[in-house]
Amino acid sequence: MRKSSSRGLKLTTVICAVIIMAVSAVLSNISVADDMEVKTAQSE
């Protein structure tokens, strides 16, 4: 019983970490796209 609950906790932690990494990656991609748009608008 204890082993399965501790394994479930680790699995939940891993899933949370993956979700956080995915969200931060999406946010950084959006900010990079915004920066590129600004640079192209300034260069024109």
C-alpha positions as CSV (number, residue, x, y, z in Angstrom):
1,M,0.0,0.0,0.0
2,R,2.7,2.4,1.0
3,K,4.9,1.6,-2.0
4,S,2.1,2.2,-4.5
5,S,1.1,5.6,-2.9
6,S,4.7,6.7,-3.0
7,R,5.0,5.7,-6.6
8,G,1.8,7.6,-7.3
9,L,3.2,10.6,-5.7
10,K,6.4,10.4,-7.8
11,L,4.2,10.0,-11.0
12,T,2.1,13.0,-10.1
13,T,5.3,15.0,-9.5
14,V,6.7,14.0,-12.8
15,I,3.4,14.9,-14.6
16,C,3.3,18.3,-12.9
17,A,6.9,19.0,-13.9
18,V,6.2,18.0,-17.5
19,I,3.2,20.3,-17.6
20,I,5.1,23.2,-16.1
21,M,7.9,22.7,-18.6
22,A,5.5,22.6,-21.5
23,V,3.7,25.7,-20.4
24,S,7.0,27.6,-19.9
25,A,8.1,26.4,-23.4
26,V,4.9,27.7,-25.0
27,L,5.2,31.0,-23.1
28,S,8.9,31.4,-24.2
29,N,7.9,30.6,-27.8
30,I,5.2,33.3,-27.7
31,S,7.6,35.9,-26.3
32,V,10.3,35.0,-28.9
33,A,7.7,35.3,-31.7
34,D,6.7,38.7,-30.3
35,D,10.3,39.8,-30.2
36,M,10.8,38.7,-33.8
37,E,7.7,40.7,-34.9
38,V,9.0,43.8,-33.1
39,K,12.4,43.5,-34.7
40,T,11.0,43.0,-38.2
41,A,8.7,46.0,-37.7
42,Q,11.6,48.1,-36.5
43,S,13.9,47.1,-39.4
44,E,11.3,48.2,-42.0
